[in-house]
Amino acid sequence: MGRKSGLTGDEAYAILHKKIEAGGSGSGGTSDYNDLSNKPKINGVEVSGDKTSDDYGVVSKDQGPENSGKILRVNESGEVLPSDEPEISVVEHVIFLSRPEVETT
């Protein structure tokens, strides 16, 4: 159980209510998102206003009918683009590991 303060429930409520009305010991606040400081960012772009996934540099889940059946690949400059075929690059000194076959009965 908590410690006893000697206050009735009504007295404690009245004190708490006064602190809340006076702003307590907090530093204030806002109910308007646009007034916030230190807003979050996506890819370096502040999350605010009426932005689209393009504004944030995010690949849209709806790539359009012209891209149906294509895969996404990353080009040399880091852009994600639809492609008919994956880009294949040769990698030297690759070791493939496989699990040993397990006999089943």
BADOVEX-65302 format. One line per field, with one value per atom (N, C-alpha, C, O): atom name; residue number from 1; chain; x, y, z. Coordinates in steps of 0.02 Angstrom, whole numbers, plus 50000, padded with zeros to 5 digits. Layout:
! residues N
atom: [CA ...]
n: [NUM ...]
chain: [A ...]
px: [X ...]
py: [Y ...]
pz: [Z ...]
! end
This chain:
! residues 105
atom: [N CA C O N CA C O N CA C O N CA C O N CA C O N CA C O N CA C O N CA C O N CA C O N CA C O N CA C O N CA C O N CA C O N CA C O N CA C O N CA C O N CA C O N CA C O N CA C O N CA C O N CA C O N CA C O N CA C O N CA C O N CA C O N CA C O N CA C O N CA C O N CA C O N CA C O N CA C O N CA C O N CA C O N CA C O N CA C O N CA C O N CA C O N CA C O N CA C O N CA C O N CA C O N CA C O N CA C O N CA C O N CA C O N CA C O N CA C O N CA C O N CA C O N CA C O N CA C O N CA C O N CA C O N CA C O N CA C O N CA C O N CA C O N CA C O N CA C O N CA C O N CA C O N CA C O N CA C O N CA C O N CA C O N CA C O N CA C O N CA C O N CA C O N CA C O N CA C O N CA C O N CA C O N CA C O N CA C O N CA C O N CA C O N CA C O N CA C O N CA C O N CA C O N CA C O N CA C O N CA C O N CA C O N CA C O N CA C O N CA C O N CA C O N CA C O N CA C O N CA C O N CA C O N CA C O N CA C O N CA C O N CA C O N CA C O N CA C O N CA C O N CA C O N CA C O N CA C O N CA C O N CA C O]
n: [1 1 1 1 2 2 2 2 3 3 3 3 4 4 4 4 5 5 5 5 6 6 6 6 7 7 7 7 8 8 8 8 9 9 9 9 10 10 10 10 11 11 11 11 12 12 12 12 13 13 13 13 14 14 14 14 15 15 15 15 16 16 16 16 17 17 17 17 18 18 18 18 19 19 19 19 20 20 20 20 21 21 21 21 22 22 22 22 23 23 23 23 24 24 24 24 25 25 25 25 26 26 26 26 27 27 27 27 28 28 28 28 29 29 29 29 30 30 30 30 31 31 31 31 32 32 32 32 33 33 33 33 34 34 34 34 35 35 35 35 36 36 36 36 37 37 37 37 38 38 38 38 39 39 39 39 40 40 40 40 41 41 41 41 42 42 42 42 43 43 43 43 44 44 44 44 45 45 45 45 46 46 46 46 47 47 47 47 48 48 48 48 49 49 49 49 50 50 50 50 51 51 51 51 52 52 52 52 53 53 53 53 54 54 54 54 55 55 55 55 56 56 56 56 57 57 57 57 58 58 58 58 59 59 59 59 60 60 60 60 61 61 61 61 62 62 62 62 63 63 63 63 64 64 64 64 65 65 65 65 66 66 66 66 67 67 67 67 68 68 68 68 69 69 69 69 70 70 70 70 71 71 71 71 72 72 72 72 73 73 73 73 74 74 74 74 75 75 75 75 76 76 76 76 77 77 77 77 78 78 78 78 79 79 79 79 80 80 80 80 81 81 81 81 82 82 82 82 83 83 83 83 84 84 84 84 85 85 85 85 86 86 86 86 87 87 87 87 88 88 88 88 89 89 89 89 90 90 90 90 91 91 91 91 92 92 92 92 93 93 93 93 94 94 94 94 95 95 95 95 96 96 96 96 97 97 97 97 98 98 98 98 99 99 99 99 100 100 100 100 101 101 101 101 102 102 102 102 103 103 103 103 104 104 104 104 105 105 105 105]
chain: [A A A A A A A A A A A A A A A A A A A A A A A A A A A A A A A A A A A A A A A A A A A A A A A A A A A A A A A A A A A A A A A A A A A A A A A A A A A A A A A A A A A A A A A A A A A A A A A A A A A A A A A A A A A A A A A A A A A A A A A A A A A A A A A A A A A A A A A A A A A A A A A A A A A A A A A A A A A A A A A A A A A A A A A A A A A A A A A A A A A A A A A A A A A A A A A A A A A A A A A A A A A A A A A A A A A A A A A A A A A A A A A A A A A A A A A A A A A A A A A A A A A A A A A A A A A A A A A A A A A A A A A A A A A A A A A A A A A A A A A A A A A A A A A A A A A A A A A A A A A A A A A A A A A A A A A A A A A A A A A A A A A A A A A A A A A A A A A A A A A A A A A A A A A A A A A A A A A A A A A A A A A A A A A A A A A A A A A A A A A A A A A A A A A A A A A A A A A A A A A A A A A A A A A A A A A A A A A A A A A A]
px: [50041 50000 50043 50101 50016 50051 50056 50024 50094 50100 50038 50003 50025 49967 49986 50037 49946 49961 49921 49937 49869 49826 49773 49733 49773 49724 49667 49676 49609 49552 49560 49599 49523 49524 49505 49535 49454 49432 49486 49496 49522 49575 49633 49659 49651 49706 49686 49727 49623 49598 49601 49621 49581 49581 49651 49662 49700 49770 49795 49826 49782 49804 49772 49805 49707 49672 49702 49708 49720 49751 49818 49834 49857 49923 49914 49951 49866 49854 49832 49856 49786 49762 49819 49821 49864 49920 49977 50026 49970 50022 50072 50120 50062 50106 50178 50190 50224 50295 50321 50382 50277 50298 50317 50311 50339 50361 50311 50330 50249 50198 50188 50213 50152 50138 50094 50078 50074 50031 49986 50004 49930 49886 49889 49851 49933 49940 50007 50060 50004 50065 50114 50174 50087 50131 50171 50221 50149 50185 50241 50281 50245 50296 50366 50375 50414 50484 50513 50486 50566 50600 50554 50549 50519 50475 50517 50575 50489 50526 50540 50507 50590 50609 50611 50627 50596 50604 50650 50636 50705 50756 50776 50788 50781 50803 50749 50764 50687 50633 50585 50560 50572 50529 50458 50430 50431 50362 50314 50303 50286 50239 50202 50226 50145 50108 50078 50069 50063 50029 50079 50076 50126 50179 50161 50120 50191 50181 50242 50293 50238 50295 50353 50411 50339 50392 50431 50492 50395 50428 50478 50530 50462 50506 50557 50599 50552 50598 50583 50628 50519 50497 50466 50430 50481 50453 50379 50360 50337 50265 50247 50277 50198 50177 50138 50134 50110 50073 50118 50123 50150 50198 50165 50199 50099 50064 50064 50107 50015 50008 50067 50082 50101 50157 50216 50261 50215 50269 50249 50285 50189 50165 50213 50235 50231 50275 50349 50391 50366 50436 50462 50423 50527 50558 50589 50597 50605 50638 50713 50733 50753 50825 50853 50820 50913 50946 51000 51042 50997 51048 51110 51114 51159 51223 51218 51259 51167 51160 51116 51103 51094 51054 50979 50942 50956 50884 50855 50886 50794 50759 50713 50670 50722 50685 50656 50685 50598 50572 50617 50646 50623 50665 50635 50603 50645 50620 50662 50636 50726 50772 50819 50837 50839 50888 50955 50973 50992 51060 51103 51101 51141 51183 51255 51280 51287 51358 51398 51374 51458 51501 51537 51568 51534 51569 51621 51605 51682 51736 51742 51723 51770 51785 51724 51724 51671 51611 51611 51624 51598 51595 51523 51493 51495 51428 51430 51465 51393 51390 51323 51272 51324 51260 51259 51311 51198 51191 51202 51184 51233 51241 51173 51126 51170 51107 51094 51140 51032 51013 50969 50919 50989 50949 50887 50890 50831 50769 50747 50759 50716 50694 50620 50592]
py: [49941 50000 50062 50060 50117 50180 50212 50188 50264 50296 50339 50359 50353 50392 50465 50482 50508 50580 50619 50676 50589 50625 50666 50699 50664 50700 50654 50593 50682 50644 50640 50677 50596 50590 50655 50674 50689 50753 50806 50846 50808 50858 50845 50891 50781 50764 50781 50807 50768 50784 50859 50881 50899 50972 50998 51043 50971 50993 50974 51015 50913 50890 50932 50951 50947 50986 51057 51083 51087 51154 51152 51197 51099 51093 51085 51115 51046 51035 51100 51118 51137 51200 51251 51291 51250 51298 51276 51312 51218 51193 51149 51127 51135 51090 51115 51175 51069 51088 51078 51082 51063 51051 51116 51170 51109 51167 51189 51223 51170 51190 51138 51082 51154 51106 51138 51197 51097 51121 51065 51006 51082 51032 51037 51002 51080 51089 51060 51086 51006 50971 51019 51014 51066 51113 51159 51187 51167 51209 51171 51201 51106 51066 51084 51100 51081 51087 51017 50971 51009 50945 50891 50836 50908 50860 50803 50813 50743 50687 50698 50738 50662 50666 50597 50548 50593 50531 50548 50592 50512 50526 50599 50628 50630 50699 50751 50811 50730 50776 50778 50727 50839 50847 50821 50835 50783 50758 50813 50827 50845 50899 50914 50896 50946 50965 50906 50852 50917 50867 50838 50852 50798 50771 50701 50666 50682 50615 50572 50597 50508 50464 50487 50476 50518 50545 50600 50605 50643 50697 50669 50700 50611 50581 50532 50504 50521 50475 50403 50361 50387 50320 50288 50321 50225 50189 50178 50151 50197 50188 50114 50079 50091 50021 50011 49955 50064 50060 50087 50148 50044 50064 50072 50090 50061 50070 50008 49965 50004 49945 49935 49878 49989 49982 49945 49923 49938 49905 49837 49806 49813 49749 49693 49688 49651 49595 49611 49567 49675 49694 49688 49685 49687 49686 49755 49794 49769 49831 49818 49768 49864 49858 49926 49977 49927 49989 50004 49962 50065 50082 50110 50113 50130 50154 50214 50223 50257 50317 50305 50352 50243 50227 50232 50222 50248 50253 50183 50138 50174 50110 50117 50161 50074 50078 50011 49959 50011 49948 49923 49962 49857 49828 49762 49726 49746 49683 49625 49570 49636 49583 49610 49669 49568 49592 49603 49569 49650 49661 49608 49598 49574 49521 49545 49570 49539 49557 49497 49455 49493 49437 49451 49504 49404 49411 49356 49297 49375 49326 49300 49333 49241 49210 49201 49217 49175 49161 49088 49044 49075 49007 48992 49028 48939 48919 48863 48813 48870 48819 48784 48816 48720 48684 48636 48615 48620 48573 48503 48487 48460 48391 48357 48373 48311 48273 48232 48201 48231 48191 48134 48145 48073 48016 48011 48018 47998 47987 47916 47886 47889 47819 47814 47760]
pz: [50000 50000 50000 50021 49976 49975 50045 50092 50051 50116 50129 50082 50191 50210 50213 50243 50183 50182 50233 50248 50259 50305 50269 50301 50203 50163 50145 50137 50139 50113 50037 50007 50006 49934 49900 49849 49927 49898 49904 49857 49961 49970 49922 49891 49914 49868 49796 49758 49778 49711 49700 49646 49750 49743 49732 49691 49768 49761 49691 49657 49671 49605 49550 49502 49557 49507 49501 49446 49557 49556 49519 49481 49532 49499 49424 49385 49404 49332 49300 49246 49332 49304 49299 49252 49347 49347 49301 49292 49272 49227 49262 49231 49325 49361 49357 49356 49355 49350 49280 49269 49233 49164 49129 49157 49067 49029 48976 48928 48984 48936 48882 48889 48831 48779 48726 48729 48678 48624 48601 48607 48574 48544 48468 48434 48441 48369 48347 48365 48308 48285 48251 48260 48212 48175 48221 48200 48284 48331 48367 48403 48357 48391 48366 48307 48411 48390 48386 48416 48348 48342 48313 48339 48258 48225 48196 48178 48191 48162 48087 48054 48062 47991 47961 47995 47897 47858 47801 47761 47797 47746 47745 47692 47805 47810 47796 47797 47782 47767 47826 47849 47852 47910 47895 47842 47943 47936 47955 48014 47904 47915 47850 47796 47856 47796 47759 47788 47696 47654 47605 47545 47629 47587 47563 47593 47508 47480 47493 47517 47477 47485 47441 47459 47384 47341 47376 47370 47414 47451 47501 47514 47529 47579 47549 47584 47483 47451 47466 47468 47477 47494 47432 47396 47421 47364 47377 47429 47330 47336 47328 47287 47367 47360 47295 47270 47267 47203 47148 47139 47112 47061 46992 46944 46988 46925 46881 46888 46836 46794 46746 46727 46727 46681 46713 46678 46779 46814 46842 46881 46822 46847 46828 46770 46876 46863 46866 46859 46875 46878 46949 46997 46956 47021 47035 46989 47097 47114 47121 47149 47094 47101 47119 47110 47144 47163 47111 47098 47081 47031 47064 47126 47025 47050 47096 47141 47084 47126 47187 47225 47197 47256 47247 47295 47187 47175 47168 47139 47194 47186 47126 47124 47077 47014 46995 47011 46959 46933 46876 46839 46872 46821 46797 46836 46732 46706 46731 46744 46738 46760 46812 46811 46858 46908 46875 46827 46902 46879 46910 46971 46870 46895 46894 46844 46951 46953 46975 47014 46951 46966 47031 47040 47076 47140 47143 47135 47154 47158 47229 47277 47235 47300 47343 47402 47314 47352 47372 47331 47435 47460 47477 47517 47448 47463 47514 47504 47567 47618 47613 47601 47621 47622 47681 47706 47702 47757 47731 47674 47772 47749 47743 47779 47697 47689 47751 47778 47772 47830 47805 47771 47822 47801 47844 47906 47812 47849 47841 47788 47891 47886 47883 47879]
! end
